[in-house]
Amino acid sequence: MDELKELAAVKQGSIHCLTIVGQIEGHQILPEDAKATKYEHILPLLAAIEESEEIRGLLILLNTMGGDVEAGLAIAEMIAGMHTPTVSLVLGGGHSIGVPLAAAAQCSMIAPSAAMTVHPVRLNGVVIGVPQTYNYFARIQERIVRFVTEHSHISREDYLRLMTNTDELANDVGSVINGEEAVHLGLIDRLGTLSDALHWLHERE
C-alpha cells in the first residue's frame, strides 16, 4: 500500500496524519459512490506507525458518518493500545462510531464549529428473529458505551441519556452536541484547532 511505503521515507520527529472520514467500511461493501474509510487499510497502517522509530506522534483527523460498528471498534481499540502519542481532532462531525474513535486517542480535541452525533446502534430493514436481534444489538451497544466511558471523562449516565434522547432528532433517537458541550460533558478533552493538536504532539517528542 502506498501509505505504508511512505512511512519509510518520513523524517525523524515527524508527525503522521491519518484521516478517517465518511463511512467506515467493514465486511459489508458500501456503494462505490460512498466516501468510505476501509478498516483493512487502517489496521496495518496503525501497526506500522506504532513500529516506526521515525514517527513521534499520530494526528487523527475525524469527520465520520457512521458505518460498520465492528470495524470502527477495531480501529478504536488499535488506537487506544498505541504507545505512540495520539491526538484526535473532530472536524465537521463525529457521527456514531466516530465517538469511540475520537475518545480512543490519548488526547481528544474538537474544532469549535464541529459537532458529535450520539445514538443507539440501529438496523434498517426487516429482521427475522427479532428478540435475538435486539439482544445482539444490545450487546454491541454495551461494548460501545463501555469503551467510550473508559476512554473519556463522560459518565455512563450522561452518555446513555444522550443516546436515548427522543426530543432532539426528527424521526430518530439520540443527540447532536456541539464542541463546547462535548468538552463540558467530558466526552472530548478540549476544544482545539490543527495547531493545538500539533502543539500537543510536539510537546511529547
Residue pairs with C-beta under 8 A, 6 or more apart in sequence:
1 41
1 44
1 45
3 41
3 45
4 44
4 45
4 48
7 16
7 48
7 49
7 52
7 54
7 55
10 16
10 52
10 54
10 55
11 54
12 53
12 54
12 56
13 54
13 56
13 205
14 54
14 55
14 56
15 55
15 56
15 57
15 58
15 59
15 198
15 201
15 202
16 49
16 52
16 55
16 57
16 58
16 59
17 59
17 61
18 42
18 45
18 46
18 49
18 58
18 59
18 60
18 61
19 37
19 60
19 61
19 63
20 37
20 42
20 60
20 61
20 62
20 63
20 64
20 75
20 98
20 101
21 35
21 37
21 61
21 62
21 63
21 64
22 34
22 35
22 36
22 37
22 63
22 64
22 65
22 67
23 30
23 34
23 35
23 36
23 37
23 64
23 65
23 66
23 67
23 68
24 36
24 37
24 39
24 64
24 66
24 67
24 68
24 71
24 72
24 75
24 97
25 36
25 37
25 38
25 39
25 67
25 68
25 71
26 39
26 67
26 68
26 70
26 71
26 72
27 68
27 70
27 71
28 68
30 36
30 67
35 65
36 67
37 64
37 67
39 68
39 71
39 72
39 74
39 75
42 75
42 78
43 74
43 75
43 78
46 75
46 78
46 79
46 82
47 78
49 55
49 58
49 82
49 84
50 82
50 83
50 84
52 84
55 84
56 84
56 85
56 201
56 204
56 205
57 84
57 85
57 86
57 87
57 201
57 202
57 204
57 205
58 79
58 82
58 84
58 85
58 86
58 87
58 105
58 201
59 87
59 89
59 197
59 198
59 201
60 79
60 86
60 87
60 88
60 89
60 101
60 105
61 89
61 91
62 88
62 89
62 90
62 91
62 94
62 98
62 101
62 102
63 90
63 91
63 92
63 93
63 94
63 98
64 72
64 93
64 94
64 95
64 96
64 97
64 98
64 101
65 93
65 95
65 96
65 98
66 95
66 96
66 97
66 98
67 96
67 97
68 97
69 96
69 97
69 121
69 140
69 144
70 140
72 96
72 97
72 98
72 100
72 101
73 97
73 100
73 143
73 144
73 147
75 101
75 104
76 97
76 100
76 101
76 103
76 104
76 147
76 151
77 104
77 147
79 86
79 88
79 101
79 104
79 105
80 104
80 105
80 147
80 151
85 106
85 200
85 201
85 204
86 104
86 105
86 106
86 107
87 105
87 106
87 107
87 108
87 109
87 197
87 200
87 201
88 101
88 102
88 103
88 104
88 105
88 107
88 108
88 109
89 109
89 110
89 111
89 192
89 193
89 194
89 197
90 98
90 102
90 108
90 109
90 110
90 111
90 114
90 116
90 179
90 182
90 188
91 111
91 114
92 111
92 113
92 114
93 114
93 115
93 116
93 117
94 101
94 102
94 110
94 114
94 115
94 116
94 117
95 116
95 117
96 117
96 118
96 119
97 144
98 116
98 117
99 116
99 118
99 144
99 148
99 187
100 144
100 147
100 148
100 151
102 108
102 110
102 116
102 187
102 188
103 147
103 148
103 151
103 152
103 187
103 188
104 147
104 151
107 189
107 190
107 197
107 200
108 152
108 188
108 189
108 190
109 188
109 189
109 190
109 191
109 192
109 193
109 196
109 197
109 200
110 116
110 179
110 182
110 183
110 188
110 190
110 191
110 192
111 179
111 191
111 192
111 193
112 179
112 180
112 191
112 193
113 179
114 178
114 179
115 176
115 177
115 178
115 179
115 182
116 176
116 177
116 182
116 187
116 188
117 174
117 175
117 176
118 159
118 162
118 163
118 174
118 175
118 176
118 177
118 187
119 163
119 169
119 172
119 173
119 174
119 175
120 137
120 141
120 163
120 164
120 173
120 174
121 137
121 140
121 141
121 144
123 133
123 137
127 133
141 163
145 156
145 159
145 160
145 163
148 154
148 159
148 187
149 155
149 156
149 159
152 186
152 187
152 188
152 189
153 186
153 187
153 189
154 185
154 186
154 187
155 186
158 185
158 186
159 187
162 174
162 175
162 177
162 185
163 173
163 174
163 175
164 173
164 174
165 173
165 174
165 175
166 173
168 174
168 175
168 176
169 175
169 176
177 185
177 187
179 188
179 191
180 191
182 188
183 189
183 190
183 191
190 196
192 200
